[in-house]
Amino acid sequence: MPDRVIADFAGPDEVSLTCCRSGVTERTGPFAFASPLGPQDRQHLRWYVEDRPDRPSGGDAARAELVEGRLADLGHRLYEALLGHERATAARALAGTAGCEFVVRSDDVTVLDLPWELLRAPEADAPLATAARGVTRCLPGAELDEVALPAERLRLLLVIGRPAGTADVRYRSIAKPLQECVTGVSASAELTVLRPPTLRALEQRLTEARDQGRPFSVLHFDVHGELTVDGGTLLLETDRGGPHRVTVSRLAQVVAAAGVPVVVLNACESGAVGAHLETSLAARLSLEGTPSVVAMGYRMKVTAAAEFTASFYERLLAGDDVTLAVRAGRRRLWEDAASHHGESPPPAGNWLIPVHYLRREARFPKLSARRELSMRGELSAGREPPARREPSARREPSARREPSARREPSARREPSARHAGSGPPPGEDPLIGRDDVFLSLELAARRHRVLLLHGMGGIGKSAAAAAFSRWWRDTGGVDDPRWVVETSFTRGPQSFRDLLDHIGRQIAPAPSTSGFSTREQWHAHVRGLLLTRRILLVWDGFETVGTMPGPDTAWSEADRRHLAALVRDIADEGRSTVLLTSRTHETWLGDIRRVRVPPLPDDEARQYTRSLDDGRTPPEEADVVERELAGHPLALREIRPLLTTAEPWAVLELLRGETPRSEPRLPPALTADVAHSFRHLPADVARFLTAVCLLPRTVTAEVLTRLSATRSGRFAGVTAATWADVLERAAAVGLLEDLGGGRYAKHPALSAFLAERWRAETGDDDRFRVEREQAIRELAQHEPNPAVRFLGESGAITGHALIDDQAAMVGMTQSFSVLRELRLWSGAEAELLPLRAFFDRIGLAGSIVGMTARFRARLDETELDETEPDATLTWPFRPGGLDGMVWFAVRHHYTPAPDQAGALVRACRKVVRLLERRPVSPRRQRRLLSVHHELARISRERANLTDAEQHARQALALAGDPGTWTDHDEDVLQIPFEPFVFAEEQSIRGEILGELSVIASQQKRWDVADTYLRQALAVAESVGDPRAIATALADLGSVTLRKGDLRGARRWYVRALARYTEYGARGRMAEIYGNLGDIASAELRLADAEDWYRRARGVLEQVDAPRDTAWNNFRLGGVCRDRGRLAEAEAWYRQALEGFESLNDGYRTAMVHDALGRTAFDLGDLDGARVRHKQAYGLFRRLGRRAEAEDSRAELRRLARLDR
């Protein structure tokens, strides 16, 4: 038994200390105890470990620094409060030794909920939780003895709950490091993932394991957790994938019946304690007899949880007991925070989040001996055993390459013959990301037996399928780990009989030893196994069977029929799963489940690029090339070496098909990948497809039709229907990706490949260049954006900048560089228009709000001389400069400060006076339109609604005047008030109609606002602008709600939610969820209201929106109070209060105090109610909110009457 100091609490203010050393027990006390941590300390600590932004700035940075600096002080104060008594000398001396374990024993919730992991001796450099043996909690009656479990293999059951699907936490965030840890010592451990993650499946799996005499050693939950007044809950799933809240009492029954010795809860607040001991997940499991429970006292970031999990299981598998394994995980987090040198160090308090509830010390001593034997066997076989995992080293940033430096290419590492063409070898290049694909496959496999991974060439289908097969092999997805059969059809079986032979050799004895007299009988046996056993078949490169056959891979029609019949049999009545990969949809197989493999998201693409680092660091400017590759794994891997020997601009020109026959050249692997698909196109489709090399990464038939509007050139006369067919056929062979709505994304190497073919057809670089530039000019002539049309016709930009693609930030960045050189502010405005939608879509609009400060001083210095010539208007921002561009973006997102707005109004009015002196012309009309629209916005923001409406109506009249849109000359302006001049007329009208609706709403003329919004919606639908459609629908919902029509408002909001979900505007999704919750609450559908608010909370956890999060917590408090769950309501209100106080939002802080007062009254806490209402009254009064202050005062009077 280890040395221990046990703190026994008889209540929250009395403690006795017991020292256990070498079997000798010494007890002292009781002593008085007073917690040195006040409510504010606890709030700051919770904020720091749970809600601190990854890159705190401003007030958040100051608060984080303050809390981080006080962690040690809090630990010292807690230590002195507990061990500072003069009679506690022996306990202090023992607690300071490295092998001592500190145990807090109590059944008082206020004691157990203290952050004891902070304990630190005054002279110590580290807390006891990382420096000593550990800090644990236990309940009275815990034996605290050691139980040596006889298991020779650690059997681990992992429950992964993702009820929100791919919008949830990444599927393998915990499972991937756990899989790597366990498979490294497969002789000592066995990992099983619960499929499906339902309560019924959990109970069944645990019972079966116990009855078979092979009980699980560890039950690990990677799920969401909640602490409510009714008790803690874990969010498992239903059979169809939705959330299922399982109470702590029900879960404790299941675990206790199964006798699992160790439970790990990677679940939010699973270690926290509410109003009653039974509400804590960890405490309740310990109370029911689980020897060791490891839980989370606070919400833990996914990356930190993964680090803790890896170190914890490494030590558990080495034979350490659970307490030492928890300490190892904590130490890992402690060392990570101390050694981090990057811009965004992890919170220094991550190590205190894990909480260990101890009843009996669980240990698996046989694992250590078995692992040692396994390592000896590996050494005798000439293999290196798995190395002990050390804290991840932080690589120092390398020096930037000089622009003139040229580096020689180093030798490329060739894949081994064993793994050539089948993905990276295990341990050398593990799969990066793809959690969404894994989760989609897991969900699909619950109801389907045949799954197809499809996507363009090189997108990573084979790598994802190979990794998924390893995942199922290592986590119990098949009945036998050997029953994962991978088949490559690009170089594998040539017939159906060959395929059955290949499968049979891995899952069944050979015919000669199995008693079957004929090959056909053996094949029938193999088919029977596929129908009755859980086997995974992975068929890679399946398109070569028929839809895209190679010269040596095409199957006969009879073999294809046999194969289709086998697939149908497995789909209808089999237990096996077939996973295919193909560039096509393989429609000839019928109704199978198809899962698209998308490009890597930006963060995974960066991670993948870093994994390719071989010491040859590309220049910093190379990121623009990597963005052009748009998360395409094969292109990222093959293009990266070019960036170490060629300038980024040259590689970019290569990818766009602009480079003549010279270095750099397209890597052979990319050429072969595109050529494999291209040769399956008909000759006419292949010739027409050449046109897409003129366009950016996203293309449409509508744009290509513009090329055919001329009577000359190679693309003349091609109809819109033909272009649509060309794109559809190219997508069918994996050269394009269908994004929906007639939009297609190109393979990153397609433009270079097509340009090379075009160049080869002309036979001359100069002739190719002439034809290409002519096609670009023809395209520009029919471009609806006049500014871009002017630049394209003048040759200033390429075809890649001609398309106004909201998702193509790379193209806009390149156009910015050209516009900056040409000082064409008007063109810059055209490029900035899609920036607004881009900010909204990715949820980062708030990141530029801090930029406004630097412009205020410049704006105050603005002077517009009305005596100047008409040709020039002086403005403080350089017309083509980036400062002007950023100012434009800021102005179209945020309300200016009062001093800023005044200067802006004065400048606008001077511009109006200047323009009105000029002769009427389209240029003058467009300038007036823009300035009036700007004045309408500013006037509304300054609450001058009469002027705002006047300016908006003038802008609308100008937008409806045909003379405004004729004669688009070279409108190179010198004033930054042209946000809509170069957009389509209908889009401008929609913007102005929206502005008028806002003005009418502020005037409370709801019918007028409704009329304007319906017109704006019609305009948005006519031009197909998804952002504008969603905004109009949401605003119609708000106006309808103001009119008192709850049902009508709900219909508008549901339609808006579908649009926002379609293009991933998470901030707006959360807003709509909240609005639907408000409607449900008003209709007294309280359960539905709570569900909507919880959905909003799930989305808000993924975005940086502290004010919206606080308000949603306030609404959750309200609905819980209405449903009679008062303690839970109080908890939500407290979270809301903390949020509003951190934002210095006095009014909403007062509202929360008022709500807390009413809740306290309902709970019978009259003193607490009085305190809250006094705080609310004081705040309302200081803010001048007389009505609210009077309400609070009335509540105080009511309390006074009750006292009498």
Secondary structure, DSSP 8 states (H G I E B T S, - for coil): --EEEEEEEEETTEEEEEEEETTEEEEEEEEE------HHHHHHHHIIIII--SS--THHHHHHHHHHHHHHHHHHHHHHHHH-SGGGHHHHHHHTSTTEEEEEE---HHHHTS-GGG---TT-SS-HHHHSSEEEEE-TT----EEE---SSEEEEEEE--TTGGGSS-TTTTHHHHHHHHHTTTTTEEEEE-SS--HHHHHHHHHHHHHTT---SEEEEESEEEEETTEEEEEEE-TTS-EEEEEHHHHHHHHHHHT-SEEEEESTTTT---SSGGG-HHHHHHHTT-SEEEEESS---HHHHHHHHHHHHHHHHTT--HHHHHHHHHHHHHHHHHH--SSS---TTGGGSEEEEESSEEE-HHHHHHHHHHHHHHHHTT--------------------TT------------TTTTTS---TTTS-----HHHHHHHHHHHTT-SEEEEE-STTSSHHHHHHHHHHHHHHTTSSSSTT-EEEEETTSS-SSHHHHHHHHHHHHS--HHHHT-SSHHHHHHHHHHHHHHS--EEEEETGGGGTTS--TTT---HHHHHHHHHHHHHHHHH-SSEEEEEESS--GGG-S-EEEE-----HHHHHHHHHHT--S----GGGHHHHHHTTT-HHHHHHHGGGGGTS-HHHHHHHHTT---SSSS---HHHHHHHHHHHTTS-HHHHHHHGGGGGS-SEEEHHHHHHHTTSSSSTTTT--HHHHHHHHHHHHHTTSEEEEETTEEEE-TTHHHHHHHHHHHHH--HHHHHHHHHHHHHHHHHT-S-HHHHHHHHHTSS-GGGSS--TT-HHHHHHHHHHHHHHT-HHHHHHHHHHHHHHHHHHT-GGGGGGGHHHHHHHHHT----TTS-TT----SS-TTSHHHHHHHHHHTTS---HHHHHHHHHHHHHHHHHHHTS---HHHHHHHHHHHHHHHHHHHHTT-HHHHHHHHHHHHHHHT-GGGSSS------SSS--SSTTS-HHHHHHHHHHHHHHHHHHTT-HHHHHHHHHHHHHHHHHHT-HHHHHHHHHHHHHHHHHTT-HHHHHHHHHHHHHHHHHTT-HHHHHHHHHHHHHHHHHTT-HHHHHHHHHHHHHHHTTS--HHHHHHHHHHHHHHHHHTT-HHHHHHHHHHHHHHHHHTT-HHHHHHHHHHHHHHHHHTT-HHHHHHHHHHHHHHHHHTT-HHHHHHHHHHHHHHHHHH-
